[in-house]
Amino acid sequence: MKQLVLAFGALVASACATTGVEEPAYNLLLSEGSFEVRDYAPTILAETTVDGDAVGSRFAGFGPLADYIFAKDRKGEEIAMTAPVTQAPREKIEMTAPVTQKSEAGKWTVGFTMPAGYTMATLPKPGNPAVTLVEQPGRKMAVLSFSGLAGNTMMERKKNQLMEKVSSSGYVAKGEPVFAFYDPPWTLPFLRRNEVMIEIAQR
């Protein structure tokens, strides 16, 4: 576990401590305090799915992802860092995406967004079969920002707050929430930048 924590910290610290680090592009459609509605551009993610609780799986997913980013499981150059690190419940898929049935208990997908200049054709192939590259189409997302230690209890509370805000704002949520983390583990809790987001559509 100690090695996983160090790997997680090193990767996030590198991304967040670098001036001008790339983040996924979006247009801001609505801003009400900590609640925003964003229209995201298409992206590509490197993802891996692991077992465990919300916090433990976040660390466990970082070993394979760090090896891919730092070219330790493949040939070629390292990939430039981006932020944030994302985490979402694993979804059971019925027919074709984005039609989903329910979350798969005990499994989480941890992801890292690839820099915008890459395509599926130009990204290096992961050497570890546990890491996959996934094309994420553009989508409208409702986002709730929060600080603090993002443990299981806080994540559940913030997810519920987001869902309440989505409903009261006249939107319909689609799929499962995604959590985003921007800071290394040693960042003081009140300085941490976290988000929970979910895809939405108009009623």
N, C-alpha and C positions, 0 to 999 in steps of 0.2 A: 504493500500500500504506500509506503514511504516513497518508493521510486516513481509510482504513478502520480503522487502529489507533486513531486519535483518536476516531472515531465509536463504535467498540466500547468504548473506555475511558470516554467520556462517558456512554454509556447504562448500562453496568454500574455505574459510580461513582455515578450518580444513584440507581440502585436500591438499592445496598448501603450508601450513606452516609446514607440517609434513615432516621430512627428509625421503627420500627414498619412497615417495608416489608412488603407482603403477600407471602406465599409460598403455594403450593398446600396446601390443607387435607388432613390425613390423620390416621388413628388409628395409633398405634404399637403393633404387635402383638408385636414381639420386638426386644430390644436386647442385643447381645453385642459390646461394644467398638465397633469401627468398622463392624460389620455390623448392619443393622437390617432388619426386615420391616415395611412400612407399607401400610395400606389407604387408598388415595387416593380422594378424592371426584372426581366428574366435573369436567372443566375444558374451556376453549376455548383453543386456541393460535393465534397468528399465525405462520405458517411460510413459509420459502422454501428452495428446494433449489439448491445450487451445486456446481460442480466443484472439485476440488482435494484436497490432503491434509487431514488432520484439523485442523491448526492454521490453514492458509491459508483453508480454507473457513469456519472459525469467524468470521474477520474479514470475508470477502467477503459472508457472509450478513447482516452487520449493516447495510449501507447501506440496502437495501430495508426491513428491519424498523424501523430508526430513523426512516425517512421516514414509515412508517405510524404508529408510536407518537407521533411529534411532529407529526402532521397536515401533513406537507409534500407528500404525494402525494394528498391528499384534502381535502375541506372538513370543517369541524367542529372540535371541541375535541381537545386532546391526551388521551391515555389514561394513567391513573395508572401509575406504575412498579411492577413486581413483580420478584421474583427466584425462581429462577435463570434464566440463559440455558441452553437445552438444545441438544444436538447429537446426532444419531443417523445411522447409515448409512442411505442411501436404500434402501427395500425395493422389490423387484419383487413386485407383487401378483398372485396367482393366484386367479381367481374373486372372492370377496368377503373383505374384511378381517374378522377378523384372520388369515386363512389366508395365510401368506407363503411365498415360495419361497427367495429368497436376496437378499443385499445386492447392490446395483448398484455395481460397482467405480468408485471415483473420485467418487462423489456423496454429499453429506451434506445432511441437513435440519437447519437451524438454526431454533429456535423461541423464542417469548416467550409466557409464560402470561398470558392476559387476567385482569383483576380479577374476582373472584367475582360481583360485582353485575351483570355483563353477561350477555346471552344472544345467540344468533346473530341474533336479530331486532333487538336494540338496539345491537350493535356496528356502527360505521361500516364501509362497504364499502371495502376497499383500492383505491386508485387505480392501483396497479401490479399487473398480472396475475401477476407473479412471486410475489406475497404472497397466501397463501390462509388462510382461517379454518377450523380443523379442530376438531370436537367430539371430545374424548377421554373415553371412558366411565370410570367408576370402575374401579379395578383394584388388585390386590395386587402390590406391588413389593418385591424384594430390593434393598437399597442398601448400597454400600460407600463410606464416606467416606475421603478422602485429601487431603493437602496437597501443595504443591510445584508445579513448572511442568508443566502438563498437555500435554506434547508427545506425539508419536506413540508413542514407546517406552513412556513411563509409562502412557499410556491403554491400550495393549495389555496391559501387565503387570497393571494393575488390573482390567481386564476378565476376564483369566484367573483372578485371585484371587477375583473375585466368583463366577465360574462354579463354581470349586472349592468355595466356601463354600455356594453354593446346593445343589449336589449332596450335600455332606456333611450338610446340614441337613434333607434329606428332601423337597426341593422339585424341581419340574420347571420349567425356564426356557421361556418362550414369546417368540418374536420376537427382535428385535435389542436390544442394550444401548443405553441412553441416557445421555449424559454431561451433568452439570449443573455450571455454573460461577457462582460467587457474587461474585467479586471483580474489580476493574479490573486491567489488565495490570501496573501498577506496584506492586501489593501484593507485599511480601516473600514469597518462595516458602513459607517455613515458616508463614506466616500465612494462606495461601490455603485457601479452603473449596471443595473439589471433591467430586463424587460420581459414581459410575457405578451405574446401576440397571437392572433388567430385570424384566419381568412374570413372575410365577410362579403355579404351581398346586400343590396337594398331590399327592403320588404316589398 
